[in-house]
Structure formats: structure tokens, C-alpha cells
Amino acid sequence: MKARIAEMLQTFHGQSTHRPSDTATVAAGAGQVRRIQGQTLQTEKLLREKDREIDRLRHQLANAEARLQEVMGQDVLTALPNRHIFKEHLTHSLKRALRLGYSLSLMLIDIDHLRDINLKYGHEVGDLVLVEVAKILKSSVREIDMPARWGGEELAAVLHETDADGAAVVAERVRRRISMLEVKEPKTGKTIKITASLAVASYPQHSNDPQGLLEAASEALIQAKEDGCNRVLIANK
């Protein structure tokens, strides 16, 4: 019995002699884990800083490209002439029409409910709608005409040697083609219904200066929207 107790005591003391070594090993392992965790946190912080720097540089690049496109007179999204170039073209074209005595028309296009489309499906879908409508406009007018991005949901075109009735025919063709446009909803693949309201004003019928034509066409466009959208209106005489 004494031998058995002695053996147990020896075993107990033997185990005890190893505990400091085990404790040191655990402590060392914990320290290593803490160092690795610290290094991981530092790496993640550096990555976040790099991501922010990349985003900042991308933003600067996008702004630079936008400024370049503006200087070149081109809308970044649609690749059509921008508002500034369009206004200059309208002014010069009207002076020429006055001098040579031919008709000239201004057509405004407003994509119906584009803001709702942006909110519901995202701005990428809204931008796609603008791009596709711009393609329709460009392919629906002649080379001598000037299609442009007016801003927001609006596009515009100067139609040379075209009176109000002729401009209304062009506008109706554009309206009909837009109503047949197929843009897919990203999640379900269903077709999103796209329509547009259009208005035209002409020289000499409605005004003999650019601002007068713009105001006449804008008033007609507002009326078209109030009348239920997806229609063409000629400005009041």
C-alpha cells in the first residue's frame, strides 16, 4: 500500500514538474496569436486606406474625363454633343435660317418617369435607357441635323430646313421607336416600359430667336407631360 501511495506521489510530482513548461508554451502561443492578430488588423487598415486612395483616384479620373468631354463638346454618357455646343449650334443655325429664309425647328425629348426608373432599378439602368434613347434620336435625324444631350432626362435636336409639321413627323417617329425599346429589369429579366414626351417649336412660326424657340418648346413639353406623357405636341402659335 505504501508503495502504491509512493508511486502516486511520484507520478503527481512528476506531472507537476512539467506544468511550468506547459504554461510557458501556452503563453508563447497566445503571444504569437496576438501578434498575428495585430498584423492582420494592420494589414486590413492598410488595405482600407489603399481602397480609399484608389476610389479617390478613380473619382479624379472620372472628373478629368468629364471635363475633357465638356471641353470637346461631348456628353460623357450618350456621346452626343452637350448642352453648351447645342445652344451655340442653335444660335448659329437660326441666324443662317434668318439670312437664307428657310424654316428651322427645335425638338425636345423628355424620357417619361426616368427618375422613377433610377429609384426602382438603379442609375445603371437609367443610364442605359438614356444611351438607348440617344441612339434612337441620332439614327432618326439626318446628318445635317444636330441631336444633343440637353440635360437630365432631356435630349434635343435642331432640324434644319424643317417646319413645325415636318418636325412633328420626325418627333412622332422618335416617340414610336422609343415606345418599342426593350430594356430588361436586372433581377427578373422582364422588359421595362419606356416612353417619352416630345415637343417641337419652329422658326418662323413660333419665334425668331433661340431663347424664344426654347421657351415655346419647353412650354409644349410641359403640356405634353401634363396631358399624360408619351405624346408629341407642337408649340402654340
PyMOL commands that set and color helices and strands:
alter all, ss='L'
color gray80, all
select helices_A, chain A and resi 2-72+83-100+114-121+123-140+164-179+210-226
alter helices_A, ss='H'
color red, helices_A
select strands_A, chain A and resi 104-111+146-151+154-160+183-184+191-192+196-203+232-234
alter strands_A, ss='S'
color yellow, strands_A
deselect
rebuild
show_as cartoon
